[in-house]
Amino acid sequence: MLKTADLVKTSYSPEDITFLLKDMSKIQIESNVDTREKAFSLGHHYSESLPIEYRPSEEYLHLYNQAMLQLSSYIAQLVGIVTRRVHKYAKTDHVVIVSLARAGSPVGILMRRYARSFLDLDWPHFSVSILRGKGIDENAIKTIRELYPNYHLQFVDGWTGKGAIQKELTKSIQKLNQQGLHLNDDLAVLSDPGGCAALYSTREDILIPNAFLNSTVSGLISRTILNNSFQSREDYHGAKYYADLEEEDVSNAFVDQISAHFLAQEKAILTRSKEFPIKNERTWLGMQVAQEIAHKYYKNSDLTKVKPSVGETTRTLLRRKPYKILLRDESDEAVKHILSLCQEKNIPIEIIPDLYYRAIGLIESEELI
């Protein structure tokens, strides 16, 4: 029996998701961008603190709402495709969705809803933390495996950038499998421009609207926290619940608006899902592109400073201190919000017409060429 008393609160329904994250809502752990960037340069891990969560501006919310109107139907199609792919790949009806908090959380909810409505399958859904350089929350995964010893555990995220999280997941799964957990590392995503996921709906660098916002489209959950000052080895990774943002919360509206399009998209979902193999080979093309960009812009070719894809560029502008944003085409509808954020934050833009990704964010560094 899962004990939920110490788990972080969320604005999502318990029917949709269980976050296996320790509640750290009462701990003041936020820092501004400059303070965090300085800490990173001194070797501190990004999960030891949190960025300050700001209320989105009216202009930015307008752009988000426009994107939802334009893209909800297409995102619904992508959700149906990847859910059917997961079912076929798992070779069983007994699947547990394990989404990677936070960007994967609403995608996991949508997949669970699609599976219930169109596959008549009630897949449990947990959301867990994975951190670059630290790995996945092993305690959380062990809890899920104990609850569902014979189920297929499917890891889910929203999109890929250059593939750092896939590499982290692979490393973590290898370690857990040595302990007899019988897991696979084939990540399922809606969009895989990085070419590093085996299960996806498209490899186009598309805009997925939840990249626009932070906690207000993620169940009011913060980024995940791993700080030894507040957590023990037995604890799950942590997160905060932002009660002060409840009036701005669109988390349930986001999943409701997209899932409302499932039925209209079902014919296209059935057709397109049949076009895919059981799983695709990873090309790692995105990692190659990121390495070339890192070599071009940084003296030490620091790959961690390169944030490719529309989603990652958006998050860079919201959370980090960018030096510059690279765009393939500034007239592209998918980067309108990026242009708005760059103007708001006075971040320069460089247009590269043959850029592989629609957008790439470059982090400020003393090693810039």
C-alpha positions as CSV (number, residue, x, y, z in Angstrom):
1,M,0.0,0.0,0.0
2,L,1.4,3.4,-1.0
3,K,1.6,6.0,1.7
4,T,0.7,9.3,0.3
5,A,0.8,11.5,3.5
6,D,4.3,12.9,2.8
7,L,3.9,13.3,-0.9
8,V,3.7,16.8,-2.5
9,K,0.2,18.2,-3.2
10,T,-0.9,18.8,-6.8
11,S,-3.8,20.5,-8.5
12,Y,-4.3,17.5,-10.7
13,S,-6.9,14.9,-9.8
14,P,-5.6,11.7,-8.0
15,E,-7.4,9.8,-10.8
16,D,-4.9,11.3,-13.3
17,I,-1.5,11.1,-11.5
18,T,0.5,10.3,-8.4
19,F,3.7,12.4,-7.9
20,L,6.2,10.3,-6.0
21,L,7.9,13.4,-4.6
22,K,8.5,14.5,-1.1
23,D,6.6,17.6,0.0
24,M,9.1,20.4,0.5
25,S,6.6,23.3,0.2
26,K,7.5,24.9,3.5
27,I,11.2,25.1,2.7
28,Q,12.5,28.4,1.2
29,I,15.0,27.2,-1.4
30,E,14.4,29.7,-4.3
31,S,17.1,31.9,-5.7
32,N,17.2,34.4,-8.6
33,V,18.8,33.6,-11.9
34,D,22.1,35.4,-11.2
35,T,22.6,33.7,-7.8
36,R,21.8,30.3,-9.3
37,E,24.2,30.7,-12.3
38,K,27.0,31.7,-9.9
39,A,26.3,28.6,-7.8
40,F,26.4,26.4,-10.9
41,S,29.8,27.9,-11.8
42,L,31.1,26.9,-8.4
43,G,30.0,23.3,-8.9
44,H,26.6,23.3,-7.2
45,H,23.9,21.1,-8.8
46,Y,20.8,22.8,-10.3
47,S,18.5,20.6,-8.1
48,E,19.9,22.1,-4.9
49,S,17.8,25.2,-5.4
50,L,14.8,26.4,-7.4
51,P,14.3,29.3,-9.7
52,I,11.8,31.9,-8.6
53,E,8.4,31.2,-10.2
54,Y,7.0,34.4,-11.7
55,R,3.5,35.0,-12.8
56,P,3.3,34.9,-16.6
57,S,2.6,38.3,-18.3
58,E,-0.7,38.9,-20.0
59,E,1.1,39.0,-23.4
60,Y,2.7,35.7,-22.7
61,L,-0.5,34.1,-21.6
62,H,-2.1,35.4,-24.8
63,L,0.6,33.6,-26.8
64,Y,0.0,30.4,-24.8
65,N,-3.7,30.6,-25.4
66,Q,-3.2,31.2,-29.1
67,A,-0.9,28.1,-29.3
68,M,-3.4,26.0,-27.5
69,L,-6.1,27.0,-30.0
70,Q,-3.8,26.2,-32.9
71,L,-2.1,23.0,-31.6
72,S,-4.4,21.2,-29.2
73,S,-5.9,19.0,-31.9
74,Y,-2.5,18.1,-33.3
75,I,-1.1,17.3,-29.8
76,A,-4.1,15.0,-29.2
77,Q,-3.1,13.1,-32.3
78,L,0.5,12.8,-31.2
79,V,-0.7,11.5,-27.7
80,G,-2.8,8.8,-29.4
81,I,0.0,7.7,-31.6
82,V,2.6,7.3,-28.9
83,T,0.1,5.6,-26.6
84,R,-0.7,3.0,-29.2
85,R,3.0,2.6,-29.9
86,V,3.6,2.0,-26.2
87,H,0.8,-0.7,-26.1
88,K,2.2,-2.5,-29.1
89,Y,5.8,-2.2,-27.8
90,A,4.9,-3.5,-24.3
91,K,3.3,-6.7,-25.7
92,T,1.0,-6.6,-22.7
93,D,-2.1,-4.7,-21.4
94,H,-0.4,-4.3,-18.1
95,V,1.5,-1.0,-18.3
96,V,2.5,1.6,-15.8
97,I,3.1,5.1,-17.1
98,V,6.1,6.6,-15.3
99,S,6.3,10.2,-16.4
100,L,9.4,12.4,-15.8
101,A,8.4,15.4,-13.8
102,R,7.5,18.0,-14.8
103,A,7.4,18.2,-18.6
104,G,6.4,14.6,-18.9
105,S,3.6,14.8,-16.3
106,P,0.8,16.2,-18.4
107,V,1.8,14.0,-21.3
108,G,1.5,11.0,-19.0
109,I,-2.0,12.1,-17.9
110,L,-3.1,12.5,-21.5
111,M,-1.7,9.0,-22.4
112,R,-3.6,7.5,-19.4
113,R,-6.8,9.2,-20.5
114,Y,-6.4,8.0,-24.1
115,A,-5.6,4.4,-23.0
116,R,-8.8,4.4,-20.8
117,S,-11.1,5.8,-23.5
118,F,-9.8,4.1,-26.7
119,L,-7.9,1.0,-25.5
120,D,-10.2,0.2,-22.5
121,L,-7.1,0.0,-20.3
122,D,-6.6,1.5,-16.9
123,W,-2.9,2.2,-16.7
124,P,-1.6,3.5,-13.4
125,H,0.4,6.7,-13.7
126,F,3.2,7.9,-11.5
127,S,5.5,10.9,-12.0
128,V,9.1,10.8,-10.7
129,S,12.2,12.9,-10.7
130,I,15.2,12.5,-13.0
131,L,18.2,14.9,-12.7
132,R,21.1,15.4,-15.1
133,G,24.2,14.1,-13.3
134,K,22.2,12.5,-10.5
135,G,20.0,10.0,-12.3
136,I,16.4,8.9,-11.7
137,D,14.9,8.7,-8.2
138,E,15.7,5.1,-7.4
139,N,13.5,5.0,-4.3
140,A,10.5,6.0,-6.4
141,I,11.2,3.4,-9.1
142,K,11.6,0.7,-6.5
143,T,8.3,1.7,-4.9
144,I,6.5,1.4,-8.3
145,R,8.1,-2.0,-9.1
146,E,7.1,-3.3,-5.6
147,L,3.5,-2.2,-6.3
148,Y,3.5,-3.6,-9.9
149,P,6.0,-6.4,-10.0
150,N,4.9,-7.9,-13.3
151,Y,3.9,-4.8,-15.2
152,H,5.8,-3.0,-18.1
153,L,7.0,0.3,-16.7
154,Q,7.0,2.9,-19.5
155,F,9.0,6.1,-19.0
156,V,7.4,9.1,-20.6
157,D,8.5,12.7,-21.3
158,G,7.2,15.6,-23.4
159,W,10.1,16.0,-25.9
160,T,13.8,15.5,-26.4
161,G,16.5,18.2,-26.8
162,K,19.9,16.8,-27.4
163,G,19.4,13.5,-25.5
164,A,20.9,14.2,-22.1
165,I,17.9,12.9,-20.2
166,Q,17.8,9.7,-22.3
167,K,21.5,9.1,-21.5
168,E,20.7,9.7,-17.8
169,L,17.8,7.3,-18.0
170,T,19.8,4.6,-19.7
171,K,22.5,4.8,-17.0
172,S,20.0,4.7,-14.2
173,I,18.1,1.7,-15.7
174,Q,21.3,-0.3,-16.1
175,K,22.1,0.3,-12.4
176,L,18.6,-0.7,-11.3
177,N,18.5,-3.8,-13.5
178,Q,21.6,-5.0,-11.7
179,Q,19.4,-5.1,-8.6
180,G,16.8,-7.2,-10.5
181,L,14.1,-4.6,-11.4
182,H,13.7,-5.7,-15.0
183,L,13.2,-2.3,-16.6
184,N,13.7,-0.9,-20.1
185,D,15.2,2.5,-21.0
186,D,13.1,3.1,-24.2
187,L,11.7,6.6,-23.5
188,A,8.3,7.5,-25.1
189,V,7.9,11.2,-26.1
190,L,5.6,13.2,-28.3
191,S,8.4,15.0,-30.2
192,D,11.9,13.6,-30.7
193,P,14.0,16.1,-32.6
194,G,17.1,14.8,-30.8
195,G,16.7,11.4,-32.5
196,C,17.4,9.7,-29.2
197,A,14.0,8.2,-28.3
198,A,12.8,4.8,-29.5
199,L,9.1,5.6,-29.2
200,Y,7.8,8.9,-30.5
201,S,5.0,10.5,-32.6
202,T,7.2,12.9,-34.6
203,R,10.8,13.8,-34.9
204,E,9.9,17.4,-35.9
205,D,11.0,20.1,-33.5
206,I,7.5,21.2,-32.7
207,L,6.0,23.5,-30.1
208,I,4.3,21.7,-27.3
209,P,2.3,24.4,-25.5
210,N,3.2,23.3,-21.9
211,A,6.7,24.4,-22.6
212,F,5.4,27.9,-22.3
213,L,4.6,27.8,-18.6
214,N,6.2,26.4,-15.5
215,S,4.2,25.1,-12.5
216,T,0.9,26.6,-13.7
217,V,0.7,24.0,-16.4
218,S,2.3,21.2,-14.3
219,G,-0.1,20.7,-11.4
220,L,1.4,23.7,-9.5
221,I,4.5,21.5,-8.9
222,S,8.0,23.0,-8.7
223,R,11.0,21.6,-10.5
224,T,12.3,18.7,-8.5
225,I,14.7,19.1,-5.6
226,L,17.6,17.0,-4.3
227,N,19.3,18.8,-1.4
228,N,21.0,16.8,1.3
229,S,20.3,19.6,3.8
230,F,16.6,18.7,3.7
231,Q,16.4,15.1,2.4
232,S,17.8,11.8,3.6
233,R,18.9,8.8,1.4
234,E,15.5,7.1,2.1
235,D,13.5,10.1,0.9
236,Y,12.1,10.6,-2.6
237,H,13.4,13.6,-4.5
238,G,11.3,16.6,-3.5
239,A,9.1,19.3,-4.9
240,K,7.0,22.3,-3.7
241,Y,3.4,23.0,-4.3
242,Y,2.8,26.7,-5.2
243,A,-0.6,27.5,-3.5
244,D,-0.1,31.2,-4.3
245,L,-0.4,30.5,-8.0
246,E,-3.8,28.7,-7.8
247,E,-5.6,31.5,-9.6
248,E,-3.2,31.3,-12.5
249,D,-3.3,27.5,-12.8
250,V,-4.2,26.1,-16.2
251,S,-3.0,22.5,-15.6
252,N,-6.3,20.8,-15.8
253,A,-7.6,23.0,-18.6
254,F,-4.5,22.0,-20.6
255,V,-5.1,18.3,-20.4
256,D,-8.9,18.7,-20.7
257,Q,-8.6,20.9,-23.9
258,I,-6.3,18.4,-25.6
259,S,-8.1,15.2,-24.6
260,A,-11.3,16.7,-25.9
261,H,-9.8,16.3,-29.4
262,F,-9.1,12.5,-29.1
263,L,-12.3,11.3,-30.8
264,A,-12.0,13.6,-33.8
265,Q,-8.3,12.6,-34.2
266,E,-8.9,8.8,-33.8
267,K,-9.0,8.0,-37.5
268,A,-5.7,9.8,-38.1
269,I,-4.2,8.2,-34.9
270,L,-5.1,4.7,-36.1
271,T,-3.7,5.3,-39.6
272,R,-0.5,7.0,-38.5
273,S,0.3,4.6,-35.6
274,K,0.4,1.7,-38.1
275,E,3.2,3.4,-40.1
276,F,5.7,3.0,-37.2
277,P,7.8,-0.1,-36.4
278,I,7.7,-1.6,-33.0
279,K,10.4,0.8,-32.0
280,N,12.8,3.2,-33.9
281,E,16.5,3.2,-33.9
282,R,18.2,6.1,-32.1
283,T,20.2,8.3,-34.4
284,W,21.6,10.8,-31.9
285,L,21.6,13.4,-34.6
286,G,20.6,16.1,-32.1
287,M,23.6,15.4,-29.9
288,Q,25.9,15.7,-33.0
289,V,24.3,19.1,-33.8
290,A,24.6,20.3,-30.2
291,Q,28.3,19.3,-30.1
292,E,29.0,21.3,-33.3
293,I,27.2,24.4,-31.8
294,A,29.1,24.0,-28.5
295,H,32.4,23.8,-30.4
296,K,31.5,27.0,-32.4
297,Y,30.4,29.2,-29.4
298,Y,32.3,28.0,-26.4
299,K,36.1,27.7,-25.9
300,N,35.7,24.5,-23.8
301,S,32.9,23.1,-26.1
302,D,30.6,22.9,-23.1
303,L,27.6,20.8,-24.2
304,T,25.6,21.6,-21.1
305,K,25.4,25.3,-22.2
306,V,23.6,24.3,-25.5
307,K,19.8,23.9,-25.1
308,P,18.3,22.7,-28.5
309,S,14.6,22.5,-29.5
310,V,11.7,24.9,-29.1
311,G,10.9,23.4,-25.7
312,E,14.4,23.6,-24.3
313,T,14.9,27.1,-25.6
314,T,11.7,28.2,-24.0
315,R,12.7,26.8,-20.7
316,T,16.1,28.4,-21.0
317,L,14.5,31.8,-21.4
318,L,12.2,31.1,-18.4
319,R,14.8,29.7,-16.0
320,R,18.3,30.4,-17.0
321,K,20.5,33.4,-18.1
322,P,20.8,33.0,-21.9
323,Y,23.6,34.6,-23.9
324,K,21.9,34.3,-27.2
325,I,19.1,32.5,-29.0
326,L,19.6,30.8,-32.4
327,L,16.6,30.6,-34.7
328,R,16.1,29.0,-38.1
329,D,13.3,31.4,-39.1
330,E,12.0,34.3,-37.0
331,S,8.7,34.3,-39.0
332,D,7.9,30.8,-37.8
333,E,4.7,30.7,-35.7
334,A,6.3,28.1,-33.4
335,V,8.9,30.7,-32.2
336,K,6.6,33.7,-31.7
337,H,6.7,33.3,-27.9
338,I,10.5,33.0,-28.0
339,L,10.7,36.3,-29.9
340,S,8.5,37.8,-27.2
341,L,10.6,36.5,-24.4
342,C,13.8,37.7,-26.0
343,Q,12.4,41.2,-26.4
344,E,11.2,41.2,-22.8
345,K,14.6,40.0,-21.4
346,N,16.7,41.9,-24.0
347,I,18.3,38.7,-25.3
348,P,20.0,38.9,-28.8
349,I,18.9,36.6,-31.6
350,E,20.9,35.1,-34.4
351,I,19.2,33.7,-37.5
352,I,20.8,30.6,-39.0
353,P,18.6,29.5,-42.0
354,D,20.0,25.9,-42.2
355,L,19.7,25.3,-38.4
356,Y,18.7,21.7,-37.7
357,Y,16.4,22.8,-34.8
358,R,13.8,25.5,-35.0
359,A,15.5,27.1,-32.0
360,I,18.6,26.7,-29.7
361,G,19.3,28.5,-26.5
362,L,22.9,29.3,-25.5
363,I,23.7,29.8,-21.8
364,E,25.8,32.7,-20.6
365,S,29.4,31.6,-19.8
366,E,32.9,32.9,-19.2
367,E,34.0,30.5,-21.9
368,L,32.2,32.1,-24.8
369,I,34.3,32.5,-27.9
